[in-house]
Amino acid sequence: HGLTMADIGVVGFHGQTVLHRAPEAGRLGQTRQLGDGELMHSILGAKVAYDFRSADMRAGGQGAPLAAAYHTALLRAADASGDMAVLNLGGVANITWWDGKDNVVAFDTGPANAPLNDFIKAKGLGDMDRDGALARAGTVDEARLARLLQHPYLTKPYPKSLDRFDFTAAMAEGLGAEDGAALLTAFTAAAVGKALDLLPHRPKRLVVSGGGRHNPTMMAMLASRAGVEAVQAETLGWKGDAVEAECFAFLAVRVLRGLPISFPSTTGVPQPMRGGKLAG
């Protein structure tokens, strides 16, 4: 883009999450990200905002999801009715809903790509169900799916959050590649449907970012099993593969300006919470 480091006011550096343990009654949560913000600052020469989650967790929050502030900014420019929400399908799925006024709700809905990818890898069939081909060819075990959907997390009130390994490929244990992929994909979509039922107002449309939006079978199952129109982020002119990176650039500016990055209705902190550390 023709920029030099002198043009960069601040870099948002999230790091690689290796642990996310949600808080429980009488116990604060824990979070760990690999990466050294101070070292990055010394290499780049620019200010670096990092460690976005720790302060939220020390205050009793979930530490996730943190994308809500940026998702809300995007929704403000696109829809003010509460009929549209943002769904990110990464390893875990998270949703952000805004009522068009002052109320923002965000939480992890359940797994997204992580169990499916791990299942496919264990079968020796690559890193993912590319284009949803295996799931599309498979048959969902509806009885097994119904049992999986009784998991208490899915009806637990928000705020709530998940680790990548809270739901695993073991949900499809004993199934062949196609039927297992179909089951795991259906579970992700149906879990989103349960999450929508928890919101103050059920949105009619989901704008989907993250890698899961490239899976047409998962997108189709959001319509059939979550009962909602699902469109790729690009439909609104967003860059679906860059939304999370843009989010942490957005949060970095908020850290730089001393503004809150998490809120009672998104992570459960007692009050709007500043967070992150600043190197430089």
N, C-alpha and C positions, 0 to 999 in steps of 0.2 A: 504493500500500500504506500510505499514511499516514505514511511515514517522512520525516524531515528529514535534512539532511546531518549534523546533530549525532548522529544515530542510527547513522551509518555509520562503522565502525571502520577499514576499509580498502577501497579500490577496486582491483580487478585490471584492468589496462589492457594488453592484448596488443599492440594496434596492427595495422596492415595489412601482412602479409608481401608484400614485393616481390622478395625473393631468398631462395632456400634452396639452398645448394650443399653437398652431403654431403661429409664428409671422405674423402680418399683416402690411400693409402700415402705417407707423407712430406709430407702437406699437410693442415692443419687445414681444417675446413669454414667456411663463411661464412653469415651470416644478416642480413637487413635487414628491419626493420619501420618503417613510417611511424607517427609519433605521438610526442608530447613529454610524458612523464610528469610532468616538473617543471612544465610549463605547465598540465597538467590539475590538478595539486595547487593551483597558485596560483588557478585559477578556482573549484575546488570547495571548497577549504579543508579537504579530508580527505586523509589519507595515501593515496598511490597507489603500488602495486607495479607495476613495468613491466620491460621488457627481460629477459624470462624465459629467453631462449635463449642469450645470448652467453657466459655463464660456462661452460655445458655445452660449447659448441663450443671455447672456449679450452682446456678440459681434454681435448680430443680426442674429445668425444662427437658424436653426430649432431645434437643440438639438437632432436630430434623423434623420436617423438611425446611431447608433454608431458602428454597427457590420462591417462596410465596411473595416476597416483596417485589421481585422482578416480574413474576407472572402477573401480579396485580397491575403493575405498570403497563404491561402489554395488554391486559384486558381493558384497562381504562381507555386505551386508544382504539379498541375494537368493539366493545360491547358493554353497556352499562345496565343491562336488564337483569342480570343474574341467571339468564338462560344459557350461558356458556361458561365452561370451566376449562382449565388447562390440565391435561393428564400427561405426565412424563413416564414413559416406559423405558426405564433403564434396567439394571439388575433387579431393583425393587420399583414398584409403581407408586407414584405420589400424585395427589390431586390438589389443585388450588381453585377455590371458588370465591367469587366476590359478588356482593349483592348490589353493586352499583352505587353504594353510599359509603358506609364506614365499616362494614363487617366483612372480614376476610377469614376464611377457614382453609386450613391445609393439613394434610396428614398422609401417611403411607397407606395405600389401599390394600396391599398384599404384594406377592411376588410379581415380577414381569418376566424378564428374559433369563434370569439367573438359573432357576431350576431346569428350564427347557434347554438352555445351552449346555449345562452340565450333563444332562441326560443324553444329548446328542454326542457330546464328546466321549462319554462312557461307552457309547455304542460304536465308537470309532468311525463316526460318519461326518466328521468335521467339527467346526466350532459353533454352529448354529443350525437351526432349521431354515435354511436359505429359502426366501420367498414363501415360507410357510408350506412348502410342498409336502413334507411328511405329514404334518397335521391335517392338511387338506385331504390326503389320501386315507387317513385313519378314521376310526370310529370311536367316539367318546363313550366310555363306560359310564352311563348316566347314574347308575346306582353308586358307583365308587365316587363319582364327582359329588353327588349329594352328600355322601359321608364326609368328604373333604371340606365341603362348604359349611359344615357344622363347627368348624374350628372357632373357638371363642374370640380370637382376634378380630374376626370379620364383623362382629356385631358390637365389639367393644367401643364405648364412646371415645371420640377424639378429645384432646390431642393424643396421638399415638404414633409410634415409629417402629421400624423393623431393621434388623441386620440382614445382610444379603443371605445368610445361612439359616434364617428362622424358618423358611419354607424351602425344602430341598427336592432334588430329583427322586428321592425315595417315595414321593407321592405316586410315582408311576412304576414302582418296583414290580418286576415280573411281566411287564408288558413289552410287546414288540415296539420297534422304532416308530412306526406310524401311529399306532393306537396310543402309545405313551406320549408322543408329541401332541396328539389331539387332546388328550386329557389335560396335560399341563397348560396348553393354550386356552382351553375352555375354562380351566380354573382361574387363570389370570383375568379373563374377561368377566366371568361371573362374580369374582371378588370385587371388581370395579363396580358392578351393578349393586352389590350390597353396600359399598361405600357411598354411592350416590343416594341411596335411601337414608343415609345418616345425615345428609346435608340439610340445612334449614329450608332449602328450596331445590328440588331436583332439576338440574340443568337438562336442556334438550339437546345440547351439542357439546362435544368434547373436542378441543383442539389438541392434537397429540404430537408430542415431541419425543426425542430419544429414539434409540435404535429399533424399538418395537414397532414404530410406525411403518417401518419398511417390510413388515410381515403382513401381507394382505389377509392371511387367514386369521391372525389375531385382530386385525381391524374389522373384519367381517363379523367375528364373534363378539366384538364389543357391541355391534348393532343387535345381533340376535340374542345374546345372553345378558348384556347389561341394559338393553332397551334404550339405546341412545345413539344419536348420529355421531360418528367419529370421523373427523377429517384431519389430514396431515397439516402440520404447522405451516407448510408452504402455501396452503390455501389462503391464509391471511397475509402472505408476504413475509412470514417469519422464516428464519433459517433453522430448520428443525434439528440439524446436527450441531448447531452452535448455541442453542438456547441456554444450556447449562454453563458454557464458557462465558457467554454474555452475562449471565446471572452473577457470576463471581467477579466480573469486572464492575458490574453495577453495585454489588455489595462492597467491593473495595472502595468505591467512591463514598459510600455511606460510612464506612469505617473512617476514612480520611476526614470526613466532615462531622464525625461524632454523632451520627444518626442511628436510630435503632435498626437492627437487622432481623430480629425475631420478636414475636408478639404472643400475648396470652392465647389467642385463638389459633395459632399456628404451631407453637411448640409447648405451650402450657406454662411459660414463665409467668411470674406474678404480675409483671408490668412490661411495657415495651422495653426491649433490652438491646443496649449497645454490645458489640462483641468484636472479636478479631483483635489481632495484634498488628502493630505497624512497625516495620523495619525501615529505618532511614529518616 
